[in-house]
Amino acid sequence: MSKALMIQGTGSNVGKSLLVAGLCRAVKRRGLSVAPFKPQNMSNNAAVTADGGEIGRAQALQAKACGVRLSVHMNPVLLKPETDTGSQVIVQGKRFATAKARDYAKLKPQLMEKVLESFNLLKSNHDLVVVEGAGSPAEVNLRAGDIANMGFARAAQVPVVLAGDIDRGGVIAQMVGTQTVIDPQDAAMIHGFLINKFRGDPSLFDDGYQLIQDKTGWQGFGVLPYFSEAWKLPAEDALDLQGSHHGGDTHIVCLGLSRIANFDDLDPLAQEPGVRLTILKAGEAIPGDATLVILPGSKSTRADLMFLREQGWDTDLYAHVRRGGHVLGICGGYQMLGQTVDDPQGIEGAAGNTKGLGLLNIQTTMTDDKRLTETSAVHTCTGADITGYEIHIGRTQGPDCARPFAQIDGRPEGACSETNRVQGSYLHGMFHQDAFRKAFLENLGAQTSRTSYAQTVETTLDALADHMEAHLNIDALLSRALRQPNA
């Protein structure tokens, strides 16, 4: 019978997603069939599955670590924030509702049924399922109706290992405090702990490690040093967005929109040695030496247009174009480049019409049908093949669409200005294709490498698994998945 193990954290951003990815790769290398699972995720960084659904980007990376195809059942509930108080609710890959935080609690009982259905389906098809929690089980104010942490663990009878982040400080209190505040029956689900992101000599934490074991009675599975190669893997949280870790003669600037979505589009650019990638933060001006400015995807196009103007980026963009600079809009960023963005039904917020940046002669109308599909195309300018995906609402048309960014089975996609310096496309993942990335960047005058992005990800996942094997007791940790939760 297949088994499962759940990694929960003492808080958000303690490294759960990376730990699950590394554990999945370690299990795969043991010759077992393994799949990732996250009951509930909150992210605007989504991946499209082969059957036309969407899941969190972290589960897509974890699936790659497992060597299995993406499935909507790996992340049955995905929350995509549209405002500060409300999110689109995706259930088993499809849009289910849009709900305020308070109203979402009322949906949880019916969502748990879908969560368990997806989990049991994965269990029936794999030797092991590695589950990632969300946030922290210590958020006891959210325990009623919980489907993401202990509510799921107890319903599915899955043993839990608690991960703490020592890099942010206070990890002893995080561990001991979690046991103190949660329900005793929830605490009984926790079979051990591990410490993540240690910098320096791990033996310096021996006394603290022993104290946690003594205070909690939990088994320690090890102290994991900070994994310095993590930046080479796709990040799911916009707070983790980083630019290049090196210099480069070609400066590419991406606008850090407030509802930025599918920002893993940028990851391959950050690894090009001839490129210096900068992610602009609110209040920062677009640098005058930028070669290309990217307007990325957005979960709320009209709201992010307002945000963009509040930063003064519209004025900067116009100056950038006058200097002969290039602009690329992807998905929501493509929509922003047009004359207007019309949302008559109020799909992304209040109904209305917003003036666009006017850098492309196109107009977009939001519609309630969402396009979710894997896509193969040919870049019009360079002739390079593109394999990516589309994940958007809205239909775009206008005179500049007669100069398409790409062709999909002979059908025009995207738009370009008369000078070809301003381009827009709905295609996500385009820069993950080595040949296209090379052709596109060389067209900008950038030096490119022969590095395969896909191979870099694979190599980094192997390095992550090696790192975890060297510092954690993986065999002892996995043995907990073979026991009954209360054994």
C-alpha positions as CSV (number, residue, x, y, z in Angstrom):
1,M,0.0,0.0,0.0
2,S,1.3,3.4,-0.9
3,K,2.3,5.8,2.0
4,A,2.7,9.5,2.6
5,L,4.7,12.0,4.6
6,M,3.9,15.6,5.2
7,I,6.4,18.5,5.6
8,Q,4.9,21.4,7.6
9,G,6.7,24.5,8.7
10,T,6.9,26.7,11.8
11,G,6.0,29.6,9.5
12,S,5.7,30.8,5.9
13,N,8.8,30.8,3.7
14,V,10.8,28.4,5.9
15,G,11.8,26.4,2.8
16,K,9.0,23.7,2.7
17,S,8.7,23.8,-1.1
18,L,12.4,23.2,-1.6
19,L,12.6,20.5,1.0
20,V,9.8,18.6,-0.6
21,A,11.4,19.0,-4.0
22,G,14.7,17.6,-2.7
23,L,13.0,14.8,-0.8
24,C,11.1,13.9,-3.9
25,R,14.3,13.6,-6.0
26,A,16.0,11.6,-3.2
27,V,13.0,9.1,-3.2
28,K,13.0,8.9,-7.0
29,R,16.7,8.0,-6.9
30,R,15.8,5.1,-4.6
31,G,13.7,3.6,-7.4
32,L,10.3,4.5,-6.0
33,S,7.4,6.1,-7.7
34,V,6.8,9.4,-5.9
35,A,4.4,12.3,-6.3
36,P,4.1,15.7,-4.7
37,F,0.9,17.0,-3.1
38,K,-0.1,20.4,-1.6
39,P,-3.8,20.4,-0.4
40,Q,-4.1,24.2,-0.6
41,N,-1.7,26.7,-2.1
42,M,-1.8,30.5,-2.5
43,S,0.1,31.8,-5.4
44,N,-0.3,33.8,-8.6
45,N,2.6,31.8,-10.1
46,A,0.8,28.8,-11.7
47,A,1.7,26.0,-14.1
48,V,-0.6,24.6,-16.8
49,T,-1.2,20.8,-16.8
50,A,-1.5,18.7,-19.9
51,D,-5.3,18.4,-19.4
52,G,-5.8,22.1,-19.3
53,G,-5.8,22.8,-15.6
54,E,-3.6,24.9,-13.4
55,I,-1.6,24.2,-10.2
56,G,1.0,26.1,-8.1
57,R,4.4,26.5,-9.7
58,A,6.1,24.8,-6.7
59,Q,4.2,21.6,-7.3
60,A,5.3,21.7,-11.0
61,L,9.0,21.9,-9.8
62,Q,8.3,19.0,-7.3
63,A,6.7,17.0,-10.1
64,K,9.9,17.5,-12.2
65,A,11.9,16.3,-9.2
66,C,9.7,13.2,-9.2
67,G,10.0,12.7,-12.9
68,V,6.3,12.6,-13.4
69,R,3.8,14.6,-15.5
70,L,1.8,17.4,-13.9
71,S,-1.6,16.7,-12.6
72,V,-4.3,19.0,-11.2
73,H,-4.5,16.5,-8.3
74,M,-1.1,17.6,-7.0
75,N,-2.6,20.9,-5.9
76,P,-6.4,20.5,-5.7
77,V,-7.0,23.9,-4.2
78,L,-5.1,27.0,-5.5
79,L,-5.9,30.5,-4.3
80,K,-4.9,33.3,-6.7
81,P,-5.1,36.7,-4.9
82,E,-6.8,39.3,-7.0
83,T,-7.1,42.0,-4.2
84,D,-5.8,42.4,-0.7
85,T,-8.9,40.7,0.7
86,G,-10.1,38.3,-2.1
87,S,-8.8,35.5,-4.3
88,Q,-9.9,33.4,-7.2
89,V,-10.4,29.8,-6.0
90,I,-9.1,27.1,-8.4
91,V,-10.4,23.6,-7.5
92,Q,-8.8,20.6,-9.3
93,G,-7.4,22.9,-11.9
94,K,-10.5,24.9,-12.8
95,R,-12.0,28.2,-11.6
96,F,-14.5,27.4,-8.8
97,A,-15.3,30.8,-7.3
98,T,-14.0,34.2,-6.3
99,A,-14.2,34.7,-2.6
100,K,-13.2,37.1,0.2
101,A,-11.1,35.7,2.9
102,R,-14.0,35.6,5.4
103,D,-16.3,33.9,2.8
104,Y,-13.6,31.3,1.9
105,A,-13.9,29.7,5.3
106,K,-17.4,28.7,4.5
107,L,-16.2,26.8,1.4
108,K,-13.6,24.7,3.2
109,P,-15.9,21.8,4.2
110,Q,-16.8,21.0,0.6
111,L,-13.2,21.6,-0.5
112,M,-11.9,19.0,1.9
113,E,-13.8,16.4,0.0
114,K,-12.0,17.4,-3.2
115,V,-8.6,17.5,-1.4
116,L,-9.0,14.0,-0.1
117,E,-10.2,12.7,-3.4
118,S,-7.1,14.1,-5.2
119,F,-4.8,12.8,-2.4
120,N,-6.2,9.3,-2.5
121,L,-6.0,9.2,-6.3
122,L,-2.2,10.0,-6.1
123,K,-1.7,7.5,-3.4
124,S,-3.3,4.8,-5.5
125,N,-0.9,5.5,-8.3
126,H,2.4,6.0,-6.5
127,D,4.6,4.3,-3.9
128,L,4.9,7.5,-1.8
129,V,3.2,10.9,-1.7
130,V,5.2,13.8,-0.2
131,V,2.9,16.5,1.1
132,E,3.7,20.1,1.6
133,G,1.8,22.2,4.2
134,A,1.0,25.8,4.0
135,G,1.9,28.6,6.4
136,S,2.1,27.1,9.9
137,P,0.0,24.7,12.1
138,A,0.7,27.2,14.9
139,E,-1.9,29.5,13.3
140,V,-4.5,28.0,15.6
141,N,-6.9,30.9,14.9
142,L,-7.3,29.2,11.4
143,R,-7.5,25.7,12.7
144,A,-11.3,25.3,12.4
145,G,-12.0,23.8,9.0
146,D,-8.3,23.7,8.1
147,I,-7.5,21.8,4.9
148,A,-3.9,22.8,4.5
149,N,-2.1,21.6,7.6
150,M,-3.3,19.5,10.6
151,G,-6.8,19.4,9.4
152,F,-5.6,17.5,6.3
153,A,-3.0,15.5,8.2
154,R,-5.6,14.1,10.6
155,A,-8.2,13.5,8.0
156,A,-5.8,11.6,5.8
157,Q,-3.8,10.1,8.7
158,V,-0.4,11.4,7.3
159,P,2.6,11.7,9.7
160,V,4.1,15.1,9.9
161,V,7.7,16.4,10.0
162,L,8.1,20.0,11.2
163,A,10.6,22.3,9.5
164,G,12.0,25.4,11.1
165,D,14.1,28.2,9.5
166,I,17.0,29.1,11.7
167,D,18.1,31.9,9.3
168,R,15.4,34.2,10.6
169,G,16.2,33.5,14.3
170,G,14.1,32.2,17.2
171,V,13.9,28.6,15.8
172,I,13.9,27.0,19.3
173,A,10.9,29.1,20.3
174,Q,9.2,28.3,17.0
175,M,9.5,24.6,17.5
176,V,8.7,24.4,21.2
177,G,6.0,27.1,20.8
178,T,4.3,25.2,18.0
179,Q,3.9,22.1,20.2
180,T,2.6,24.3,23.0
181,V,-0.1,26.1,21.2
182,I,-1.6,23.4,18.9
183,D,-4.1,20.8,20.0
184,P,-2.6,17.7,21.6
185,Q,-4.1,15.5,19.0
186,D,-2.5,17.6,16.3
187,A,0.8,17.5,18.1
188,A,0.6,13.7,18.1
189,M,0.8,13.8,14.3
190,I,4.2,15.3,14.4
191,H,6.9,12.6,14.3
192,G,10.0,14.8,14.2
193,F,11.6,18.0,13.1
194,L,14.4,19.3,11.0
195,I,16.3,22.7,11.0
196,N,16.7,24.5,7.6
197,K,18.9,27.3,6.3
198,F,21.8,27.1,8.8
199,R,24.8,29.2,8.0
200,G,28.2,28.3,9.4
201,D,29.2,25.3,11.4
202,P,26.0,23.2,12.2
203,S,27.7,21.7,15.3
204,L,27.4,25.2,16.9
205,F,23.6,24.4,17.2
206,D,24.1,21.0,18.9
207,D,22.8,22.3,22.3
208,G,19.8,24.0,20.8
209,Y,19.0,20.9,18.7
210,Q,19.1,18.8,21.9
211,L,17.0,21.3,23.7
212,I,14.2,21.0,21.1
213,Q,14.3,17.2,21.3
214,D,14.2,17.3,25.1
215,K,11.3,19.9,25.3
216,T,9.2,18.3,22.5
217,G,10.0,14.6,22.6
218,W,10.3,14.7,18.8
219,Q,13.0,13.0,16.9
220,G,15.5,15.3,15.1
221,F,16.3,14.5,11.5
222,G,19.2,16.9,11.1
223,V,20.3,20.4,10.5
224,L,20.4,21.5,6.9
225,P,22.9,24.2,5.9
226,Y,21.7,26.9,3.6
227,F,21.5,25.7,0.0
228,S,23.3,28.4,-2.0
229,E,22.2,27.1,-5.4
230,A,18.5,27.5,-4.6
231,W,18.3,30.7,-6.8
232,K,18.7,28.4,-9.9
233,L,15.3,26.8,-9.2
234,P,12.0,28.5,-9.9
235,A,10.6,30.5,-7.0
236,E,6.9,30.5,-6.2
237,D,6.6,33.5,-3.9
238,A,7.0,36.9,-5.4
239,L,8.8,37.9,-2.2
240,D,11.6,35.6,-3.4
241,L,12.0,37.3,-6.7
242,Q,15.7,38.1,-7.4
243,G,17.6,39.5,-10.3
244,S,20.9,38.2,-11.7
245,H,23.6,36.9,-9.4
246,H,26.2,38.4,-11.8
247,G,26.9,41.3,-14.1
248,G,26.2,41.5,-17.8
249,D,26.4,44.1,-20.6
250,T,22.7,43.8,-21.6
251,H,20.5,45.2,-18.9
252,I,17.0,43.7,-18.7
253,V,14.5,45.3,-16.3
254,C,11.3,43.7,-15.1
255,L,8.6,45.8,-13.5
256,G,7.7,44.3,-10.1
257,L,4.0,44.6,-10.3
258,S,1.9,44.3,-7.2
259,R,-0.1,41.3,-8.6
260,I,2.8,39.9,-10.6
261,A,2.0,36.4,-12.0
262,N,3.9,33.6,-13.6
263,F,7.2,35.3,-12.9
264,D,9.2,32.2,-13.5
265,D,9.2,33.4,-17.1
266,L,12.3,35.4,-15.9
267,D,14.3,32.6,-14.4
268,P,16.3,31.6,-17.5
269,L,17.2,35.3,-18.1
270,A,18.7,35.5,-14.6
271,Q,21.1,32.7,-15.5
272,E,22.4,34.2,-18.7
273,P,26.0,35.5,-18.0
274,G,25.6,38.3,-20.6
275,V,22.4,39.6,-19.0
276,R,22.0,41.7,-15.9
277,L,18.4,41.2,-14.8
278,T,16.9,43.7,-12.4
279,I,13.5,43.3,-10.7
280,L,12.2,46.9,-10.0
281,K,10.6,47.5,-6.6
282,A,7.9,50.0,-5.9
283,G,9.3,53.6,-6.0
284,E,12.4,52.7,-8.1
285,A,12.8,54.3,-11.5
286,I,13.5,52.4,-14.7
287,P,17.3,52.8,-15.2
288,G,18.4,54.8,-18.2
289,D,20.8,52.0,-19.3
290,A,18.0,49.4,-19.7
291,T,18.1,47.6,-23.1
292,L,14.8,45.8,-22.6
293,V,11.9,46.5,-20.1
294,I,9.6,43.5,-19.4
295,L,6.0,44.0,-18.3
296,P,5.3,40.6,-16.7
297,G,2.0,38.7,-16.2
298,S,-0.5,40.1,-13.7
299,K,-3.5,38.6,-11.9
300,S,-5.2,42.0,-12.0
301,T,-4.3,43.9,-15.2
302,R,-6.3,47.1,-14.6
303,A,-5.2,47.3,-10.9
304,D,-1.6,46.8,-11.9
305,L,-1.9,49.5,-14.5
306,M,-2.9,51.9,-11.7
307,F,0.0,50.6,-9.6
308,L,2.4,51.1,-12.6
309,R,1.3,54.7,-13.0
310,E,1.6,55.3,-9.3
311,Q,5.3,54.4,-9.5
312,G,5.9,56.8,-12.4
313,W,6.8,53.8,-14.6
314,D,4.6,55.0,-17.4
315,T,6.7,58.1,-17.8
316,D,9.9,56.1,-17.6
317,L,8.6,53.7,-20.2
318,Y,7.8,56.5,-22.7
319,A,11.3,57.9,-22.2
320,H,12.8,54.4,-22.6
321,V,11.0,54.0,-25.9
322,R,12.1,57.5,-27.1
323,R,15.7,56.5,-26.4
324,G,15.3,53.5,-28.7
325,G,14.8,50.9,-25.9
326,H,12.9,47.7,-26.3
327,V,9.7,46.6,-24.4
328,L,8.1,43.2,-24.1
329,G,4.8,42.6,-22.5
330,I,3.8,39.1,-21.4
331,C,0.1,38.2,-20.8
332,G,-1.2,40.9,-18.5
333,G,1.8,43.0,-19.4
334,Y,0.8,42.6,-23.1
335,Q,-2.7,43.8,-22.3
336,M,-1.3,46.9,-20.5
337,L,0.7,48.0,-23.6
338,G,-2.5,48.6,-25.6
339,Q,-5.0,51.5,-25.9
340,T,-7.6,50.2,-23.4
341,V,-8.4,47.3,-21.1
342,D,-12.2,46.8,-20.8
343,D,-13.7,44.6,-18.1
344,P,-17.5,45.1,-18.6
345,Q,-18.5,42.1,-16.4
346,G,-16.1,43.0,-13.5
347,I,-14.2,39.7,-13.8
348,E,-11.0,41.0,-12.2
349,G,-12.6,43.6,-9.9
350,A,-15.0,46.5,-10.4
351,A,-16.5,46.7,-13.9
352,G,-15.0,49.4,-16.0
353,N,-12.6,50.5,-18.7
354,T,-9.0,51.5,-18.1
355,K,-6.7,53.5,-20.5
356,G,-3.7,51.5,-21.4
357,L,-0.1,52.7,-22.0
358,G,-0.8,53.2,-25.7
359,L,2.5,51.7,-26.9
360,L,0.7,49.1,-29.0
361,N,-2.4,49.8,-31.2
362,I,-4.5,47.0,-29.6
363,Q,-7.5,46.8,-27.3
364,T,-8.3,44.1,-24.7
365,T,-11.7,43.0,-23.5
366,M,-11.9,40.7,-20.4
367,T,-14.2,37.7,-20.9
368,D,-15.2,35.0,-18.4
369,D,-13.7,32.1,-20.4
370,K,-10.1,31.4,-19.3
371,R,-7.6,30.0,-21.7
372,L,-5.4,27.3,-20.2
373,T,-3.3,25.4,-22.7
374,E,0.2,24.2,-23.6
375,T,1.3,25.9,-26.8
376,S,3.9,25.5,-29.5
377,A,4.6,28.5,-31.7
378,V,7.2,30.0,-34.1
379,H,8.7,33.4,-33.3
380,T,8.0,35.7,-36.2
381,C,11.1,37.8,-36.0
382,T,13.7,35.1,-35.5
383,G,12.0,31.9,-36.8
384,A,12.8,30.2,-33.5
385,D,10.5,27.6,-32.0
386,I,8.7,28.4,-28.8
387,T,7.1,25.8,-26.5
388,G,5.2,27.4,-23.7
389,Y,1.7,27.8,-22.3
390,E,-1.2,30.3,-22.1
391,I,-3.1,31.1,-18.9
392,H,-5.2,34.2,-19.3
393,I,-8.6,35.8,-19.6
394,G,-9.3,38.5,-22.2
395,R,-9.2,38.7,-25.9
396,T,-6.9,41.2,-27.7
397,Q,-7.3,42.7,-31.1
398,G,-6.2,45.7,-33.1
399,P,-4.1,46.9,-36.1
400,D,-0.7,45.9,-34.5
401,C,-1.9,42.3,-34.3
402,A,-1.3,42.3,-38.1
403,R,2.4,42.2,-37.0
404,P,2.3,39.1,-34.7
405,F,4.8,38.2,-32.1
406,A,4.5,34.5,-33.1
407,Q,2.5,32.1,-35.2
408,I,0.6,29.2,-33.7
409,D,-0.3,26.7,-36.5
410,G,-0.4,29.6,-38.9
411,R,-2.5,31.7,-36.6
412,P,-1.1,35.1,-35.5
413,E,-0.3,35.5,-31.8
414,G,0.6,38.7,-30.0
415,A,1.5,42.0,-31.6
416,C,4.4,44.3,-32.5
417,S,4.8,48.0,-33.1
418,E,5.8,49.4,-36.5
419,T,9.4,49.7,-35.2
420,N,9.3,46.2,-33.7
421,R,10.8,47.7,-30.5
422,V,7.5,47.1,-28.6
423,Q,6.2,43.6,-28.5
424,G,3.5,41.7,-26.7
425,S,2.5,38.1,-26.3
426,Y,0.3,35.8,-24.3
427,L,3.0,33.0,-24.3
428,H,4.4,32.2,-21.0
429,G,7.6,30.1,-20.6
430,M,9.1,31.4,-23.9
431,F,12.6,32.0,-22.4
432,H,12.8,28.4,-21.1
433,Q,13.4,27.4,-24.7
434,D,17.2,27.6,-25.2
435,A,17.1,28.3,-29.0
436,F,14.5,31.0,-28.7
437,R,16.2,32.7,-25.7
438,K,19.5,32.7,-27.6
439,A,17.9,34.2,-30.8
440,F,15.9,36.8,-28.9
441,L,18.8,37.9,-26.8
442,E,21.2,38.1,-29.7
443,N,18.7,40.2,-31.5
444,L,19.1,42.7,-28.6
445,G,22.9,42.5,-29.0
446,A,23.4,40.3,-25.9
447,Q,26.0,37.7,-25.5
448,T,24.5,34.2,-24.7
449,S,25.7,31.0,-23.3
450,R,25.2,27.4,-24.5
451,T,23.8,26.5,-21.1
452,S,20.6,24.4,-21.2
453,Y,18.1,25.9,-18.7
454,A,16.2,22.6,-18.4
455,Q,19.5,20.8,-17.7
456,T,20.5,23.4,-15.1
457,V,17.2,22.8,-13.2
458,E,17.8,19.0,-13.3
459,T,21.4,19.4,-12.1
460,T,20.3,21.7,-9.3
461,L,17.6,19.3,-8.2
462,D,20.3,16.5,-8.0
463,A,22.6,18.8,-6.1
464,L,19.7,19.6,-3.7
465,A,19.1,15.9,-3.1
466,D,22.8,15.4,-2.5
467,H,22.8,18.3,0.0
468,M,19.9,16.8,1.9
469,E,21.3,13.3,1.9
470,A,24.6,14.6,3.3
471,H,23.0,16.5,6.2
472,L,19.7,14.9,7.0
473,N,18.8,11.4,8.0
474,I,16.7,10.8,4.9
475,D,16.2,7.0,5.6
476,A,14.9,7.6,9.1
477,L,12.7,10.4,7.8
478,L,11.2,8.2,5.1
479,S,10.7,5.4,7.6
480,R,8.0,7.6,9.2
481,A,6.0,7.4,6.1
482,L,5.9,3.6,6.5
483,R,4.4,3.7,10.0
484,Q,0.9,4.4,11.1
485,P,0.6,8.1,12.3
486,N,0.1,7.2,15.9
487,A,2.5,4.3,16.1
